[in-house]
């Protein structure tokens, strides 16, 4: 069931350009403690992003990648170092409220967009990177910013994957250094690689059948759903 959940999460993540970790993390904690789940999910995420970059490699928007990716990497490092010290539930609740409001406003006002300026890219990259390092689920916030930039779906998926890959490369060594993964679970890593690449391939096939006009609505629906779940989890925690 653990690997089946990983495959499902990766397919969903490829279709909407983010979300594999957001879908998979709540499932992974059913099998492992939070820290073990966090690093295993991170491995699925990094392998999945490698797959997405391979399948959509001609779509990377390099200017956004640089402006968004650099602050993401810096803040990811800070977030990962703070994992043992900050309440995960409170942060997820705050993120959930933001995502629900953003998705609702975007559905109501379809012309809503964030200009792809350096300032907006730095803010979006920094916040999403910090959350990715701290709670393992910064992709939805990254998607909220990148979707509003109005990129074609192939460019959006490829660029989001490249930024996420940079984030993963930054945070996984920190998790390892802090001892989040015991040696008895090392064999999970190659299996997750196979699952991630397979899930990315299936997701790519599905994306090709979604019209560009409907693609943003699919992404916004995913952002809204994830936001509702995060808020629900926070309320249960209270």
C-alpha positions, 0 to 999 in steps of 0.5 A: 500500500505504501508504494501504491500510494506513492504511485498515485501521488506521483501521477497526480503531481505530474498532472498538476505540476506539484502535489506529489509530496502534499498527497503522499506525506499524509499517507506516508505518516500512516506507515512511518513517523513524521521524520522518516515519512518526510525524507522518503516523500522527499526522495519520491519527489526528487525522482519524480521531478527528474522524470518530469524534467526528462519528459517536458525538458524543452519547456523550462522557462530559464528566467523564472527558474533562476529568479524563483529557484535561487531564493527557494534553495536558500529558504529551503535550507533554513526551513529544513534546519528548523524542522525539529523546532517549529509546529508543523500543524500550525504552519500547515493550517496557515498554508491551507487558509492561504491556498483556499483563499487564493484558489477561490479568488482565482475561480471567481476572477479568472483574470487574476494574475501575478506579474512575473517580476523579480520581486514576485518571483523572489517572494514566491520562491522564498516562501514556497522553498521555506515551507518545502524544507519545513513541512515538505509541502511547498509545491502548492504555494509554488504552483499558486505563483507559477500558475498566475504567471500564465505559462503554457502547461508544458512550460509550467510543469517543466519549470515547476519541476526544475525549481522543485528539483533544486529544492529537493537537492538542498533539503535531502542532505539536511534531513540525512545529516539530522538522521531522519532515515534509518539504514533499514529503510535504504532499500526503499529508495531505488523502489521509489525511483521506479515508482516515481518515473513510472508515475511521471510517465503516466501523468505525462500521457494524461496531461497531453489530453487536457486542453490548455484552457482547462489546465489552469482550472485543474491546477486551481482545483488541486490547490483548493482541495489541498488547502481544504485538507490542510485546514481540516488537519489543523482543526483536527489537531486543535 
